[in-house]
Amino acid sequence: MPLLGECQFSISGKITDVETGMPLIGATIVIENTTIVAISDKEGNYVINNVGNGMMDIKVTYIGFKEEIKTVNVTANIGLD
């Protein structure tokens, strides 16, 4: 568990349908092996604040779509699409 002083970054992005480009409202974004979760808004946007540094897997799920997992190395604020 990172110390509070190490939780200084954010991960943000926009979840969209690859084929149509339409935002996916209510997609679930999880940092694997944690209880940190975000839900995409009506425009498909999400933000996870107070993220520590290091390697982590970000999993996105949405009903009717294949889940996607992306491994990121957090050393600064990250924008993912």
C-alpha positions in Angstrom: 0.0 0.0 0.0 1.6 3.3 -1.0 2.1 6.0 1.5 -0.2 9.1 1.2 2.8 11.2 0.0 3.3 8.7 -2.9 -0.3 9.0 -4.1 0.2 12.0 -6.3 -0.8 11.0 -9.8 -4.0 10.5 -11.8 -5.1 8.3 -14.6 -7.8 9.6 -17.0 -9.2 8.7 -20.3 -12.3 8.2 -22.5 -14.0 4.9 -23.1 -15.5 4.6 -26.6 -16.8 1.9 -28.9 -13.9 1.2 -31.3 -16.2 0.7 -34.3 -18.5 3.7 -33.8 -16.5 6.1 -31.7 -19.5 6.6 -29.4 -18.8 7.0 -25.7 -19.5 4.0 -23.5 -21.5 5.4 -20.5 -21.0 3.4 -17.3 -18.0 1.4 -18.2 -16.1 0.1 -15.2 -12.4 1.0 -14.9 -10.4 -0.9 -12.2 -6.8 -0.9 -11.1 -6.3 -4.6 -10.8 -5.5 -6.1 -7.4 -6.9 -3.0 -5.6 -10.3 -1.6 -4.7 -9.8 1.5 -6.8 -12.6 1.8 -9.3 -14.0 4.5 -11.6 -17.1 4.6 -13.8 -17.2 6.5 -17.1 -19.5 9.4 -17.4 -22.1 10.3 -20.1 -19.2 11.3 -22.4 -17.2 8.2 -21.7 -14.7 10.1 -19.5 -13.2 8.9 -16.3 -10.5 10.0 -13.8 -8.8 8.0 -11.0 -7.0 10.4 -8.6 -4.5 9.7 -5.9 -2.6 6.9 -7.8 0.8 5.9 -6.6 3.7 5.3 -8.9 4.7 2.0 -10.5 3.5 -0.7 -12.8 -0.2 -1.5 -12.7 -2.9 -3.2 -14.8 -5.9 -1.1 -15.8 -9.0 -3.3 -16.6 -12.0 -1.9 -18.5 -15.3 -3.8 -18.6 -18.6 -3.0 -20.2 -21.6 -5.2 -20.7 -21.6 -6.8 -24.2 -18.0 -5.9 -24.9 -14.7 -7.9 -24.4 -12.8 -6.7 -21.4 -9.5 -4.9 -22.0 -6.5 -4.8 -19.8 -3.7 -2.3 -20.3 -0.4 -2.3 -18.3 0.9 1.1 -17.5 3.9 2.5 -15.7 2.7 5.4 -13.6 5.5 8.0 -13.2 3.3 11.1 -13.9 -0.3 11.9 -14.7 -1.5 9.6 -17.5 -4.1 10.0 -20.1 -5.4 6.7 -21.7 -7.9 6.2 -24.5 
